[in-house]
Amino acid sequence: MKRNHIPLLALLLCCLVGCNKFLDKNPDSRVELDSADKIQKFLVSAYPNRTTAVVTEFSSDNIDDIGANNRRTIPFISELAYWERDFHEYSARDGLRNLWSDNYSMIYHANVALEAIDRLGNTPDLQAARAEALLVRAYAHFVLVNLFGKQYNSVTSTTDLGVPYISEPINEFQAERPRNTVAEVYERIEQDLTQGLPLINDSYYKVPKLHFNKKAAQAFAARFFLYYQKWDKAEQMATAVLGERPTTLRNWEAFQALSSEDAHAKEYTRDDVEANLMLAAVHTSATAYIDGTSVARFTHGAALSVRETFRDEHNLWQNNYKDKAFERYRTEISKYIYTKYPTYVNNRSQIVLFSTDETLLVRAEARILQGKYAEAVADLGYFTKNYLTSGAQFTQEEIISAYERMAYDAYDTTTLLSHATQKKRLHPDFAIDSTQENLLHFLLQCRRLLTLGEGLRWYDIRRYGIEIHRHQLDNEGTAYIKSVLSKDDKRRTLPLPVDVVAAGMQQNDR
């Protein structure tokens, strides 16, 4: 097995630059960028130093409350799990203020580089750097608007508050500046993507997987256009990554011989795995909170696994996967997870930002929403054949029949006893027919399993108006509904960091 050198390299690079800047402060500290080489080195620091996964995973329906008497938790995680209106975050490493600061630091680095490129004449030797800066700026704004703004909606996004879209290095930034609407942010992201994608040159990068290489940029564009409801463009970008018949999906069998959770996480994030399109070295507690046992009250445990995910008897396939989830059953601990956050020094880990498997499911969804059912079912077949030990593939009729028979997720409103299933009612802001709905249920289940622990489920919940029933288990393990996040609940949009609001920016209404 090839040794992974990226974490150490990325760690050293990240230590060279401080990224703890808020938009209520002056983030400008000019560096004299007078050559293509200096710009390239400067952009090394324009990548994520944090992960959104902790915030979004614990907000989603991928976790249960194992019980109020379970002391293995922290207030930050409890606030996320129950969508508290008065959100404190307690200086959490993965908290909102660090996510805000990290992404605007990325934007600052991108804008300084773009200013230098323009000052140097935007010459041919600077085009690869220009592409990288534009992609970084687009990506960071995409992360921010999906954390702190509502999901894109073709009707309301022209008035829904997004985040400030910053397109220049800031000398005198004032936090009182208005927030752009969600629609405006998406329009600007598309402009940056459209300009940047043709200019990418993979030979420009010393370590391509740590940067927006061509395929990673196309995978980002595919996800962006999916969220933007431009299904044809999402399909086009995903196909540019995969080809019509994908040949670089993850080798799930490589995990079967592994007995260690950390070995599993390191295998999942290896730089020489073709399925991993882009990686990032981050400072995070996800290793302990999501993969580990320090937070065991709120977790993806055995009950949730049986009820809705890996062990659900309603799955179309036999519950037999090429990869194996790690199960833990001890006092106050029940976890059934894929470990995806390897442990390195100083709370550093490495994450997969984009992969071929996830991009394949992006294309399948885009095709469903265009009514291209045969092509979408083929994509779902590529995924399940690769993912399942049986190599099973399912016809459109088998998928539709299975989900038509399945009851919708529900609970007794008097006793609060759960009658949960994996089939959640969908309330997107666009019209879908019954065929699309049933295929989407299967698509969403595949993505939920694939990305467990990575936080992407939260965005599907928002995009499809899925109601979350937060389950709490009693001493016998029976699930009762403790709290509900309805499809129109304002808490589906996270609050801006307290520091930013105190400096004058308008807070989200929760």
C-alpha positions as CSV (number, residue, x, y, z in Angstrom):
1,M,0.0,0.0,0.0
2,K,1.3,3.4,-0.9
3,R,2.2,5.6,2.0
4,N,0.1,8.7,2.2
5,H,2.3,11.8,2.5
6,I,-0.4,14.4,2.1
7,P,-1.4,14.9,5.8
8,L,2.1,15.9,6.9
9,L,2.7,18.1,3.9
10,A,-0.7,19.8,4.4
11,L,-0.1,20.2,8.1
12,L,3.2,21.9,7.5
13,L,1.7,24.2,4.9
14,C,-1.3,25.1,7.1
15,C,1.0,26.0,10.0
16,L,2.6,28.7,7.9
17,V,-0.5,30.9,7.7
18,G,-2.9,32.0,10.3
19,C,-6.5,31.7,9.2
20,N,-8.4,33.0,12.2
21,K,-9.9,36.2,10.7
22,F,-13.5,37.4,11.0
23,L,-15.3,39.7,8.7
24,D,-15.8,42.1,11.5
25,K,-12.1,42.8,11.5
26,N,-9.7,44.0,9.0
27,P,-8.3,40.8,7.4
28,D,-5.8,42.7,5.1
29,S,-2.1,42.0,5.5
30,R,-0.6,42.6,2.0
31,V,2.0,40.2,0.7
32,E,4.0,41.4,-2.2
33,L,3.0,38.9,-4.9
34,D,5.1,39.9,-7.9
35,S,5.6,36.6,-9.7
36,A,3.6,33.5,-10.7
37,D,5.6,31.4,-8.3
38,K,4.8,33.6,-5.3
39,I,1.1,33.6,-6.2
40,Q,1.1,29.8,-6.5
41,K,2.7,29.5,-3.0
42,F,0.3,32.0,-1.6
43,L,-2.7,30.0,-2.8
44,V,-1.5,26.9,-1.0
45,S,-3.1,28.6,2.1
46,A,-6.4,29.2,0.3
47,Y,-7.9,25.8,1.3
48,P,-10.1,24.6,4.1
49,N,-8.6,24.3,7.6
50,R,-12.0,23.3,9.1
51,T,-14.8,20.9,8.2
52,T,-18.5,21.5,8.2
53,A,-19.2,17.9,8.9
54,V,-19.6,18.1,12.7
55,V,-22.2,20.9,12.4
56,T,-24.2,19.4,9.6
57,E,-24.0,15.7,10.7
58,F,-25.2,16.3,14.2
59,S,-28.0,18.6,12.8
60,S,-29.2,15.8,10.5
61,D,-31.3,12.7,11.0
62,N,-28.2,10.5,10.9
63,I,-28.0,10.6,14.7
64,D,-30.2,9.5,17.7
65,D,-30.3,10.7,21.2
66,I,-29.2,7.5,23.0
67,G,-30.7,8.8,26.3
68,A,-30.9,11.8,28.6
69,N,-28.9,9.9,31.3
70,N,-26.0,9.4,28.9
71,R,-23.2,11.7,30.1
72,R,-21.0,11.3,27.1
73,T,-21.8,14.6,25.4
74,I,-21.0,18.3,25.3
75,P,-23.3,21.3,25.2
76,F,-22.2,22.2,21.6
77,I,-23.3,18.9,20.2
78,S,-26.6,19.0,22.2
79,E,-27.4,22.5,20.7
80,L,-26.8,21.1,17.2
81,A,-28.9,18.0,17.7
82,Y,-31.8,19.9,19.1
83,W,-31.5,22.9,16.8
84,E,-31.3,25.4,19.7
85,R,-32.3,28.9,18.9
86,D,-29.9,30.4,21.4
87,F,-26.7,28.9,20.0
88,H,-23.5,29.4,22.0
89,E,-21.0,26.8,20.5
90,Y,-18.6,27.2,23.4
91,S,-15.5,28.1,21.3
92,A,-15.8,24.7,19.6
93,R,-13.0,23.8,17.1
94,D,-15.7,22.9,14.6
95,G,-18.0,25.8,15.6
96,L,-19.7,28.4,13.4
97,R,-17.3,31.2,14.1
98,N,-14.4,29.0,12.9
99,L,-16.3,27.9,9.8
100,W,-17.2,31.5,9.0
101,S,-13.6,32.7,9.6
102,D,-12.0,29.8,7.7
103,N,-14.1,30.3,4.5
104,Y,-13.7,34.0,4.4
105,S,-10.0,33.6,4.9
106,M,-10.0,31.3,1.8
107,I,-11.9,34.1,0.0
108,Y,-9.4,36.7,1.1
109,H,-6.5,34.6,-0.2
110,A,-8.2,34.1,-3.5
111,N,-9.0,37.8,-3.9
112,V,-5.4,38.9,-3.1
113,A,-4.1,36.4,-5.7
114,L,-6.6,37.7,-8.3
115,E,-5.6,41.3,-7.6
116,A,-2.0,40.4,-8.1
117,I,-2.7,38.5,-11.3
118,D,-4.5,41.6,-12.7
119,R,-1.7,43.8,-11.6
120,L,0.9,41.6,-13.4
121,G,-1.1,41.8,-16.6
122,N,-3.1,38.6,-16.4
123,T,-0.5,37.0,-18.7
124,P,-0.7,33.4,-20.0
125,D,1.6,32.0,-17.3
126,L,-0.8,33.3,-14.7
127,Q,-4.0,31.6,-16.0
128,A,-3.7,28.4,-14.0
129,A,-3.3,30.5,-10.8
130,R,-6.3,32.6,-11.9
131,A,-8.4,29.4,-12.3
132,E,-7.4,28.1,-8.8
133,A,-8.3,31.4,-7.2
134,L,-11.7,31.6,-8.9
135,L,-12.5,28.1,-7.9
136,V,-11.5,28.6,-4.3
137,R,-13.6,31.8,-4.1
138,A,-16.6,30.1,-5.6
139,Y,-16.3,27.0,-3.3
140,A,-15.9,29.0,-0.1
141,H,-19.0,31.1,-0.9
142,F,-20.9,27.9,-1.8
143,V,-20.1,26.5,1.7
144,L,-21.0,29.7,3.4
145,V,-24.3,30.3,1.7
146,N,-25.4,26.7,2.3
147,L,-24.5,27.0,6.0
148,F,-25.8,30.5,6.8
149,G,-28.5,31.0,4.1
150,K,-31.6,29.1,3.0
151,Q,-31.3,26.4,0.4
152,Y,-31.6,27.7,-3.2
153,N,-35.2,28.2,-4.1
154,S,-36.2,29.3,-7.6
155,V,-39.0,31.5,-6.1
156,T,-37.7,32.9,-2.9
157,S,-34.0,33.1,-3.3
158,T,-34.1,36.6,-4.8
159,T,-35.1,37.8,-1.4
160,D,-33.7,35.2,1.0
161,L,-30.6,36.4,2.8
162,G,-27.4,34.7,1.9
163,V,-23.9,35.9,2.8
164,P,-21.7,38.8,1.7
165,Y,-20.1,37.9,-1.6
166,I,-16.6,39.4,-1.4
167,S,-14.8,39.9,-4.7
168,E,-11.9,42.1,-3.7
169,P,-9.2,42.2,-1.1
170,I,-10.6,44.3,1.8
171,N,-8.7,47.2,3.3
172,E,-11.5,48.7,5.4
173,F,-14.1,46.0,5.8
174,Q,-17.2,47.0,7.7
175,A,-19.4,44.2,9.1
176,E,-22.4,46.4,8.5
177,R,-22.2,45.7,4.8
178,P,-25.4,44.1,3.5
179,R,-25.7,40.4,2.9
180,N,-26.3,39.4,-0.7
181,T,-29.4,37.3,-1.4
182,V,-29.0,33.6,-2.0
183,A,-29.8,34.1,-5.7
184,E,-27.1,36.8,-6.0
185,V,-24.5,34.5,-4.3
186,Y,-25.4,31.6,-6.6
187,E,-25.1,33.9,-9.7
188,R,-21.6,35.1,-8.6
189,I,-20.5,31.5,-7.9
190,E,-21.6,30.5,-11.4
191,Q,-19.7,33.4,-12.9
192,D,-16.5,32.3,-11.1
193,L,-16.9,28.7,-12.1
194,T,-17.6,29.6,-15.7
195,Q,-14.5,31.7,-15.9
196,G,-12.3,29.4,-13.9
197,L,-13.0,25.9,-15.3
198,P,-11.5,26.4,-18.8
199,L,-8.3,27.7,-17.3
200,I,-7.4,24.8,-15.0
201,N,-4.1,23.1,-15.7
202,D,-3.3,20.0,-13.6
203,S,0.4,20.2,-14.4
204,Y,0.5,23.5,-12.5
205,Y,0.0,21.7,-9.2
206,K,2.7,19.9,-7.2
207,V,0.2,17.9,-5.2
208,P,-3.0,18.0,-7.4
209,K,-5.3,16.2,-4.9
210,L,-4.9,19.1,-2.4
211,H,-6.1,21.6,-5.0
212,F,-8.9,22.2,-7.4
213,N,-7.5,19.9,-10.1
214,K,-9.7,19.5,-13.2
215,K,-11.8,16.6,-12.0
216,A,-12.3,18.0,-8.5
217,A,-13.4,21.3,-10.0
218,Q,-15.9,19.5,-12.3
219,A,-17.2,17.5,-9.3
220,F,-17.7,20.7,-7.4
221,A,-19.5,22.2,-10.4
222,A,-21.7,19.2,-10.6
223,R,-22.8,19.5,-7.0
224,F,-23.2,23.3,-7.3
225,F,-25.5,23.0,-10.4
226,L,-27.5,20.2,-8.7
227,Y,-28.2,22.5,-5.7
228,Y,-28.9,25.4,-8.2
229,Q,-31.5,23.2,-9.9
230,K,-29.7,23.3,-13.3
231,W,-30.0,19.6,-13.8
232,D,-28.6,19.5,-17.3
233,K,-25.4,21.3,-16.3
234,A,-25.0,19.0,-13.2
235,E,-25.2,16.0,-15.5
236,Q,-22.7,17.5,-17.9
237,M,-20.2,18.2,-15.2
238,A,-20.5,14.8,-13.6
239,T,-20.1,13.1,-16.9
240,A,-16.9,15.1,-17.5
241,V,-15.6,13.5,-14.3
242,L,-16.8,10.0,-14.8
243,G,-17.3,9.4,-18.5
244,E,-20.5,7.6,-19.4
245,R,-19.5,4.4,-17.7
246,P,-17.5,5.1,-14.5
247,T,-14.3,3.1,-14.0
248,T,-12.8,4.9,-11.0
249,L,-15.3,4.2,-8.2
250,R,-14.0,3.3,-4.8
251,N,-12.6,-0.2,-4.2
252,W,-14.7,-1.1,-1.2
253,E,-13.2,-4.6,-0.9
254,A,-9.9,-2.9,0.2
255,F,-11.5,-2.4,3.6
256,Q,-12.4,-5.9,4.4
257,A,-9.1,-7.0,5.8
258,L,-8.8,-3.9,8.1
259,S,-9.5,-4.4,11.8
260,S,-8.6,-0.9,13.0
261,E,-10.9,2.1,12.8
262,D,-8.0,4.5,12.2
263,A,-6.6,2.2,9.5
264,H,-10.0,2.3,7.9
265,A,-10.0,6.1,8.0
266,K,-6.6,6.3,6.5
267,E,-7.5,3.9,3.7
268,Y,-10.6,6.0,3.0
269,T,-8.6,9.2,2.6
270,R,-5.5,7.9,0.7
271,D,-4.2,10.3,-1.9
272,D,-3.5,7.5,-4.5
273,V,-7.1,6.3,-4.5
274,E,-8.6,7.3,-7.9
275,A,-12.0,7.7,-6.3
276,N,-10.7,10.5,-4.1
277,L,-10.8,13.6,-6.3
278,M,-9.8,16.2,-3.7
279,L,-8.6,16.1,-0.1
280,A,-8.1,18.6,2.7
281,A,-6.1,18.6,5.9
282,V,-8.2,20.1,8.6
283,H,-8.2,20.9,12.3
284,T,-11.2,19.1,13.7
285,S,-12.8,17.2,16.5
286,A,-14.6,14.9,14.1
287,T,-12.2,12.1,14.9
288,A,-13.5,12.1,18.5
289,Y,-17.1,13.3,18.0
290,I,-18.1,11.4,14.8
291,D,-15.7,8.4,14.6
292,G,-14.8,8.2,18.3
293,T,-16.7,7.7,21.6
294,S,-16.2,11.0,23.4
295,V,-19.7,12.0,22.2
296,A,-21.8,8.8,22.6
297,R,-25.1,10.3,23.6
298,F,-25.7,11.6,20.1
299,T,-24.7,9.1,17.6
300,H,-25.6,6.8,14.6
301,G,-26.2,3.7,16.7
302,A,-27.6,0.3,16.4
303,A,-31.2,1.4,16.7
304,L,-30.9,3.9,13.9
305,S,-29.0,1.4,11.8
306,V,-31.8,-1.2,12.1
307,R,-34.6,1.4,11.7
308,E,-33.3,3.4,8.7
309,T,-29.8,2.7,7.3
310,F,-27.4,-0.2,7.1
311,R,-29.5,-3.0,8.7
312,D,-32.9,-1.8,7.6
313,E,-34.9,-4.8,6.3
314,H,-36.6,-2.5,3.8
315,N,-33.4,-2.0,1.9
316,L,-33.6,-3.5,-1.6
317,W,-30.5,-5.6,-1.0
318,Q,-29.4,-8.1,1.6
319,N,-27.6,-6.1,4.2
320,N,-24.2,-7.3,3.1
321,Y,-21.6,-4.6,2.1
322,K,-18.1,-4.8,0.7
323,D,-17.0,-2.3,3.4
324,K,-17.9,-3.1,7.0
325,A,-19.1,-0.6,9.5
326,F,-17.4,-0.6,12.9
327,E,-19.8,-1.4,15.7
328,R,-19.2,-0.5,19.4
329,Y,-21.4,-1.7,22.2
330,R,-20.2,-0.8,25.7
331,T,-21.8,1.0,28.6
332,E,-23.2,4.3,27.3
333,I,-21.9,3.6,23.8
334,S,-23.7,2.4,20.7
335,K,-22.1,3.3,17.4
336,Y,-22.5,1.8,14.0
337,I,-20.2,3.8,11.7
338,Y,-17.7,4.1,8.9
339,T,-14.6,5.7,10.2
340,K,-13.5,8.5,7.9
341,Y,-11.4,10.8,10.0
342,P,-7.8,9.6,10.4
343,T,-5.9,10.8,13.4
344,Y,-2.8,12.9,13.0
345,V,-0.9,15.2,15.4
346,N,-2.5,18.3,17.0
347,N,-6.1,17.3,16.2
348,R,-5.4,17.2,12.5
349,S,-7.2,14.9,10.2
350,Q,-7.7,14.5,6.5
351,I,-11.1,14.6,4.7
352,V,-12.4,13.7,1.2
353,L,-14.1,16.8,-0.3
354,F,-15.1,15.2,-3.6
355,S,-15.2,11.6,-4.8
356,T,-16.3,9.8,-7.9
357,D,-19.0,7.8,-6.0
358,E,-20.7,10.9,-4.7
359,T,-20.4,12.5,-8.1
360,L,-22.1,9.5,-9.7
361,L,-25.1,9.9,-7.4
362,V,-25.2,13.6,-8.3
363,R,-25.5,12.6,-11.9
364,A,-28.2,10.0,-11.1
365,E,-30.2,12.6,-9.2
366,A,-29.9,15.1,-12.1
367,R,-31.1,12.5,-14.5
368,I,-34.1,11.6,-12.4
369,L,-35.1,15.2,-12.2
370,Q,-34.8,15.5,-16.0
371,G,-37.0,12.4,-16.5
372,K,-34.0,10.4,-17.9
373,Y,-35.0,7.3,-16.0
374,A,-33.1,4.6,-17.9
375,E,-29.8,6.6,-17.5
376,A,-30.5,7.3,-13.9
377,V,-31.2,3.7,-13.0
378,A,-28.1,2.7,-14.8
379,D,-26.1,5.1,-12.6
380,L,-27.7,3.7,-9.5
381,G,-26.8,0.2,-10.8
382,Y,-23.2,1.2,-11.2
383,F,-23.2,2.3,-7.6
384,T,-24.9,-0.7,-6.0
385,K,-22.9,-3.2,-8.1
386,N,-19.7,-1.7,-6.8
387,Y,-20.9,-1.1,-3.3
388,L,-22.7,-4.3,-2.4
389,T,-21.1,-7.7,-1.9
390,S,-23.8,-9.3,-4.1
391,G,-23.1,-6.8,-6.9
392,A,-26.8,-6.4,-7.1
393,Q,-28.4,-4.0,-9.6
394,F,-32.1,-3.1,-9.6
395,T,-34.6,-2.3,-12.3
396,Q,-36.7,0.8,-12.3
397,E,-39.8,-1.4,-11.7
398,E,-38.1,-3.1,-8.6
399,I,-37.1,0.3,-7.1
400,I,-40.6,1.8,-7.6
401,S,-42.4,-1.2,-6.3
402,A,-40.2,-1.4,-3.2
403,Y,-40.8,2.2,-2.2
404,E,-44.5,2.1,-3.1
405,R,-44.9,-0.7,-0.6
406,M,-42.9,1.1,2.1
407,A,-44.7,3.2,4.7
408,Y,-43.7,6.8,5.2
409,D,-41.7,7.8,8.3
410,A,-44.2,8.7,11.1
411,Y,-44.9,8.7,14.8
412,D,-47.8,8.5,17.2
413,T,-48.6,12.1,18.1
414,T,-50.2,11.0,21.4
415,T,-47.6,8.5,22.8
416,L,-44.7,9.9,20.7
417,L,-43.7,6.3,19.9
418,S,-41.7,6.2,16.6
419,H,-42.9,4.4,13.5
420,A,-39.8,5.5,11.5
421,T,-38.7,4.3,8.1
422,Q,-36.1,5.4,5.6
423,K,-38.9,6.8,3.4
424,K,-39.3,10.5,4.3
425,R,-41.9,12.7,2.8
426,L,-40.3,15.0,0.2
427,H,-41.3,18.7,-0.2
428,P,-39.0,20.2,-2.7
429,D,-39.8,23.6,-4.2
430,F,-40.0,22.1,-7.6
431,A,-42.6,19.6,-8.9
432,I,-41.9,15.9,-9.0
433,D,-44.1,13.0,-10.1
434,S,-44.6,9.6,-8.4
435,T,-41.9,7.9,-10.6
436,Q,-39.4,10.6,-9.7
437,E,-40.3,10.5,-6.0
438,N,-39.8,6.7,-5.7
439,L,-36.5,6.9,-7.6
440,L,-35.4,9.8,-5.4
441,H,-36.1,7.8,-2.2
442,F,-33.7,5.2,-3.4
443,L,-31.1,7.8,-4.6
444,L,-31.3,9.6,-1.2
445,Q,-30.9,6.3,0.7
446,C,-27.8,5.4,-1.4
447,R,-26.3,8.8,-0.7
448,R,-27.2,8.7,3.0
449,L,-25.2,5.4,3.4
450,L,-22.3,6.5,1.2
451,T,-21.8,9.8,3.0
452,L,-22.6,8.8,6.5
453,G,-20.5,10.9,8.9
454,E,-19.6,13.5,6.2
455,G,-22.4,15.9,6.8
456,L,-23.9,15.9,3.3
457,R,-27.2,14.4,4.5
458,W,-28.1,17.9,6.0
459,Y,-28.2,19.5,2.6
460,D,-30.5,16.8,1.1
461,I,-32.8,17.4,4.1
462,R,-32.9,21.1,3.3
463,R,-33.2,20.7,-0.4
464,Y,-36.1,18.2,-0.2
465,G,-37.9,19.8,2.7
466,I,-37.5,16.6,4.8
467,E,-38.9,16.7,8.3
468,I,-36.5,15.5,11.0
469,H,-37.9,13.5,14.0
470,R,-35.2,13.5,16.7
471,H,-35.4,10.1,18.4
472,Q,-34.5,9.6,22.0
473,L,-34.2,6.0,23.3
474,D,-35.5,4.8,26.6
475,N,-33.7,2.2,28.8
476,E,-35.1,-0.6,26.7
477,G,-34.0,1.0,23.5
478,T,-37.4,2.0,22.3
479,A,-37.4,5.2,20.2
480,Y,-39.7,8.1,21.1
481,I,-39.9,11.5,19.3
482,K,-38.2,14.1,21.5
483,S,-38.3,17.0,19.0
484,V,-39.3,17.8,15.4
485,L,-37.7,20.0,12.8
486,S,-40.6,20.7,10.4
487,K,-40.0,21.4,6.7
488,D,-40.7,25.2,7.2
489,D,-38.9,25.5,10.5
490,K,-36.6,28.6,10.5
491,R,-34.0,26.7,12.5
492,R,-33.1,24.8,9.3
493,T,-30.9,27.8,8.6
494,L,-27.9,28.1,11.0
495,P,-27.4,31.3,12.9
496,L,-24.5,33.7,12.0
497,P,-21.7,33.6,14.6
498,V,-22.4,35.8,17.6
499,D,-19.2,37.9,16.9
500,V,-20.3,38.8,13.4
501,V,-23.8,39.8,14.6
502,A,-22.3,41.9,17.4
503,A,-20.2,43.7,14.8
504,G,-23.3,44.8,12.9
505,M,-24.4,42.1,10.4
506,Q,-28.0,41.1,10.3
507,Q,-28.8,37.8,12.1
508,N,-30.9,35.0,10.6
509,D,-34.4,34.8,11.9
510,R,-34.7,31.6,14.0
